[in-house]
């Protein structure tokens, strides 16, 4: 979800790592003892960032031991009295929600959710002004080394 939809002007939902005093988006899972960082600043990237031609983005793979923080930001809200994960805001003013409930299809339908592509997941697209307690939560991710990588 966009950072403006959550009220956080700094970072949109996603995974991030702090390296050398700067916060960078990270990709998916950290591999072994290394982390993939995306350069997200207007100035030219320093070494070890290199251009990934398919996307036009600059990426660096750095030792996990050099990270000082690793965390994930996710947005949540309350809609129809139910806690929901906020997936996106498309179009502006309309939030795509995932129900964090029992997985019961009858209950989901009664609450206004429809089945998603994955069994047991239910979605709704609702006007932003119909949700309450829209906020972003931060989850710390352990940085310790992966013993299987040694």
PyMOL commands that set and color helices and strands:
alter all, ss='L'
color gray80, all
select helices_A, chain A and resi 3-6+64-66+105-111+128-130+147-149
alter helices_A, ss='H'
color red, helices_A
select strands_A, chain A and resi 14-19+22-26+34-38+50-52+57-63+67-79+82-89+94-99+114-115+122-127+132-140
alter strands_A, ss='S'
color yellow, strands_A
deselect
rebuild
show_as cartoon
